[in-house]
Amino acid sequence: MAIVDVKVPQLSESVAEATLLQWKKKPGEAVAADEILIEIETDKVVLEVPAPASGVLSEIVKSDGGTVISAEVIARIDTEAKSTAAAAPAKSAAPVAPAAAAPTPAAPSSVTRPGASIAMPSAAKLMAETGVSLSQGSGKDGRITKADVMAAQKTGGSAPTVSAGQPSGLPAVAVSAGLPQPSIALGPDAQLEGRPEQRVPMSRLRARIAERLLQSQATNAILTTFNEVNMAPLMAMRKQ
């Protein structure tokens, strides 16, 4: 068995470490010489790491997102092994009995959508401050908007809310003024004003830029000066 190490290429003198982005091969897959195995991101550039020899990727030492240094071993290639990803001969299996016919799904019942009667964050905050309580709003799927709360506040908390698509035969929902409602806690997957929020980690380049900006703010004097000059004698001399 001949094992060849896959190492991090030599980084520049000003770069101490790098980050592994994503492996393009999995353990057990065949690789060819000079085939790109992974990309490495530094503070300045993104480097491609090719396979030093042909064979099978036997081991991945450093996984995606790992921090590495120059000449560090990140994987190993077995030049004499055969790929386990090759198609194996199909085994003769017993005939499978036909599956029973799936039952016909029942017609979906009328269920209130989870988003109905949910206040927007700005509306929930305003309701908590003013003490106005609304059960349904004029927004999409019955969402309570800030305009609904302000309208109810102007009418003294007794005006009915506008229900989108409400049948005319049903009575309007009355607005009741009660105790202040607690603000709605926003989770990591919550939607702000109908827009999803997603947190993405910064790249090494952006992290370095942020570090330099913070360093500049900490080491440089940030101030504003105001100088007042009496221009009256100069203006009098000009008029002469």
C-alpha positions as CSV (number, residue, x, y, z in Angstrom):
1,M,0.0,0.0,0.0
2,A,1.5,3.3,-1.1
3,I,0.0,6.3,0.8
4,V,0.5,9.9,-0.5
5,D,-0.2,12.8,1.8
6,V,-2.2,15.8,0.5
7,K,-0.8,18.9,2.1
8,V,-1.7,22.6,2.3
9,P,0.4,24.6,-0.2
10,Q,2.9,27.1,1.0
11,L,1.1,30.3,2.1
12,S,2.5,33.7,1.8
13,E,4.6,35.2,4.6
14,S,1.9,37.5,5.8
15,V,-0.7,34.7,6.0
16,A,-0.5,32.4,9.0
17,E,-3.5,30.2,8.5
18,A,-6.3,29.4,6.0
19,T,-9.8,27.8,6.0
20,L,-10.9,24.7,4.1
21,L,-14.0,25.5,2.0
22,Q,-15.6,22.3,0.7
23,W,-14.2,18.9,-0.3
24,K,-15.0,17.9,-3.9
25,K,-14.3,14.2,-3.2
26,K,-15.4,11.8,-0.5
27,P,-13.4,9.0,1.1
28,G,-13.3,5.9,-1.1
29,E,-13.7,7.8,-4.4
30,A,-11.1,7.6,-7.1
31,V,-9.1,10.7,-7.9
32,A,-6.8,11.5,-10.8
33,A,-3.5,13.3,-10.6
34,D,-3.8,17.1,-10.6
35,E,-7.6,16.9,-10.0
36,I,-8.9,19.6,-7.7
37,L,-9.7,18.1,-4.3
38,I,-10.6,21.2,-2.3
39,E,-10.3,25.0,-2.2
40,I,-8.6,26.9,0.6
41,E,-9.5,30.4,1.5
42,T,-6.9,32.8,3.0
43,D,-7.2,36.5,4.0
44,K,-6.3,37.4,0.4
45,V,-7.0,34.7,-2.1
46,V,-8.6,31.3,-2.7
47,L,-6.2,28.5,-3.5
48,E,-7.0,25.2,-5.2
49,V,-5.4,22.0,-3.9
50,P,-4.8,19.4,-6.6
51,A,-4.3,15.7,-6.0
52,P,-0.6,14.9,-6.0
53,A,-1.1,11.4,-7.5
54,S,-3.8,9.1,-8.9
55,G,-5.5,6.7,-6.6
56,V,-8.3,6.5,-4.1
57,L,-9.0,9.1,-1.4
58,S,-8.5,6.9,1.6
59,E,-8.8,9.5,4.4
60,I,-9.8,13.1,5.0
61,V,-7.9,14.5,8.0
62,K,-9.4,18.0,8.0
63,S,-13.1,18.5,7.3
64,D,-14.9,21.4,5.7
65,G,-14.5,24.7,7.6
66,G,-11.3,23.6,9.4
67,T,-8.4,25.9,10.0
68,V,-5.0,24.8,8.6
69,I,-1.5,26.1,8.2
70,S,1.2,25.7,5.6
71,A,2.3,22.2,4.7
72,E,-0.3,20.6,7.0
73,V,-1.6,17.2,6.0
74,I,-5.3,17.4,5.2
75,A,-6.0,14.1,3.4
76,R,-4.3,10.9,2.2
77,I,-4.4,9.1,-1.1
78,D,-3.9,5.3,-1.6
79,T,-2.3,4.9,-5.0
80,E,-2.8,1.1,-5.1
81,A,-6.4,0.8,-3.9
82,K,-9.4,0.6,-6.0
83,S,-12.4,2.8,-5.7
84,T,-15.2,1.5,-3.6
85,A,-17.6,3.8,-5.4
86,A,-17.5,1.6,-8.5
87,A,-20.8,-0.1,-9.4
88,A,-21.1,-3.3,-7.6
89,P,-22.8,-6.3,-9.3
90,A,-26.5,-6.4,-8.5
91,K,-27.5,-9.1,-6.1
92,S,-30.3,-11.4,-7.1
93,A,-33.2,-10.5,-4.9
94,A,-36.5,-12.3,-4.4
95,P,-39.4,-10.8,-6.3
96,V,-41.0,-8.1,-4.4
97,A,-44.7,-8.3,-3.9
98,P,-46.7,-5.5,-5.4
99,A,-47.4,-2.8,-2.9
100,A,-50.9,-2.4,-1.7
101,A,-52.8,0.4,-3.3
102,A,-52.5,3.6,-1.2
103,P,-55.7,4.8,0.3
104,T,-57.3,7.8,-1.3
105,P,-56.3,10.8,0.7
106,A,-59.2,12.6,2.3
107,A,-60.1,16.0,1.2
108,P,-58.2,18.6,3.2
109,S,-60.4,20.2,5.8
110,S,-60.6,24.0,6.2
111,V,-57.8,24.7,8.7
112,T,-56.7,28.1,9.8
113,R,-53.2,28.8,8.6
114,P,-50.6,29.2,11.2
115,G,-49.7,32.7,9.9
116,A,-53.3,34.0,10.5
117,S,-53.9,36.5,13.4
118,I,-50.2,37.0,13.9
119,A,-49.1,40.5,14.6
120,M,-46.1,42.0,12.9
121,P,-43.3,42.8,15.3
122,S,-43.9,46.6,15.0
123,A,-47.6,46.0,15.5
124,A,-47.0,43.7,18.5
125,K,-44.8,46.3,20.1
126,L,-47.3,49.1,19.6
127,M,-50.1,46.9,21.1
128,A,-48.0,46.3,24.1
129,E,-47.4,50.0,24.6
130,T,-51.0,51.2,24.0
131,G,-52.9,48.3,25.5
132,V,-54.9,47.7,22.3
133,S,-55.8,44.0,21.6
134,L,-56.7,42.8,18.1
135,S,-57.7,39.4,17.1
136,Q,-57.4,39.9,13.3
137,G,-55.9,42.4,11.0
138,S,-56.0,43.6,7.5
139,G,-52.7,42.2,6.4
140,K,-52.0,39.1,4.4
141,D,-53.6,36.0,6.0
142,G,-55.2,38.2,8.7
143,R,-51.9,39.5,10.0
144,I,-52.1,42.5,12.3
145,T,-50.2,45.5,10.9
146,K,-49.1,48.7,12.6
147,A,-51.8,50.6,10.7
148,D,-54.5,48.4,12.3
149,V,-53.3,49.2,15.8
150,M,-53.1,52.9,15.1
151,A,-56.6,52.9,13.6
152,A,-57.9,51.1,16.7
153,Q,-56.1,53.5,19.0
154,K,-57.7,56.5,17.3
155,T,-61.2,55.1,17.8
156,G,-60.6,54.4,21.5
157,G,-60.0,50.7,21.1
158,S,-63.6,49.8,20.1
159,A,-63.5,49.9,16.3
160,P,-63.7,46.6,14.4
161,T,-60.8,45.4,12.4
162,V,-60.9,44.8,8.7
163,S,-60.9,41.2,7.8
164,A,-59.7,40.3,4.3
165,G,-62.1,38.1,2.6
166,Q,-64.6,37.9,5.5
167,P,-68.1,36.7,4.5
168,S,-70.8,39.4,4.8
169,G,-73.0,37.2,6.8
170,L,-70.6,36.9,9.7
171,P,-70.5,39.7,12.3
172,A,-67.4,41.9,12.4
173,V,-64.8,41.0,15.0
174,A,-64.8,43.7,17.7
175,V,-61.7,45.2,19.1
176,S,-61.4,44.9,22.8
177,A,-59.1,47.1,24.9
178,G,-57.5,44.9,27.6
179,L,-54.3,44.3,29.3
180,P,-51.1,45.0,27.4
181,Q,-50.1,42.1,25.2
182,P,-46.6,40.7,25.5
183,S,-44.3,41.2,22.5
184,I,-43.8,38.3,20.2
185,A,-40.4,36.6,20.6
186,L,-38.6,36.2,17.3
187,G,-36.7,33.0,16.8
188,P,-33.8,32.4,14.5
189,D,-36.1,31.3,11.7
190,A,-38.7,34.1,12.3
191,Q,-39.9,36.3,9.4
192,L,-39.5,40.0,9.8
193,E,-42.3,41.9,8.0
194,G,-42.7,38.9,5.7
195,R,-39.0,38.7,4.8
196,P,-36.9,35.6,6.0
197,E,-33.8,36.2,8.0
198,Q,-30.7,34.2,7.5
199,R,-27.3,34.5,9.2
200,V,-24.3,33.7,7.0
201,P,-20.8,33.5,8.5
202,M,-18.3,36.0,7.2
203,S,-15.5,34.9,4.9
204,R,-11.9,35.3,6.0
205,L,-11.5,38.3,3.7
206,R,-14.5,40.1,5.3
207,A,-13.4,39.1,8.8
208,R,-10.0,40.6,8.1
209,I,-11.6,43.8,6.8
210,A,-13.7,44.1,9.9
211,E,-10.7,43.5,12.1
212,R,-8.7,46.2,10.4
213,L,-11.6,48.7,10.6
214,L,-11.9,48.0,14.3
215,Q,-8.2,48.3,14.8
216,S,-8.2,51.6,12.9
217,Q,-11.0,52.9,15.2
218,A,-9.1,51.9,18.3
219,T,-5.8,53.3,17.4
220,N,-6.7,56.6,15.6
221,A,-8.2,59.6,17.2
222,I,-11.8,60.1,16.0
223,L,-12.9,63.6,16.8
224,T,-14.5,66.7,15.3
225,T,-13.2,70.2,15.8
226,F,-15.0,73.5,15.5
227,N,-13.1,76.8,15.0
228,E,-14.9,80.1,15.4
229,V,-13.4,83.2,13.7
230,N,-14.6,86.8,14.1
231,M,-14.9,88.1,10.6
232,A,-16.4,91.5,11.5
233,P,-13.1,93.5,11.2
234,L,-12.4,91.8,7.9
235,M,-15.8,92.6,6.6
236,A,-15.4,96.3,7.7
237,M,-12.1,96.5,5.9
238,R,-13.7,95.1,2.8
239,K,-16.3,97.8,2.8
240,Q,-13.7,100.6,2.9
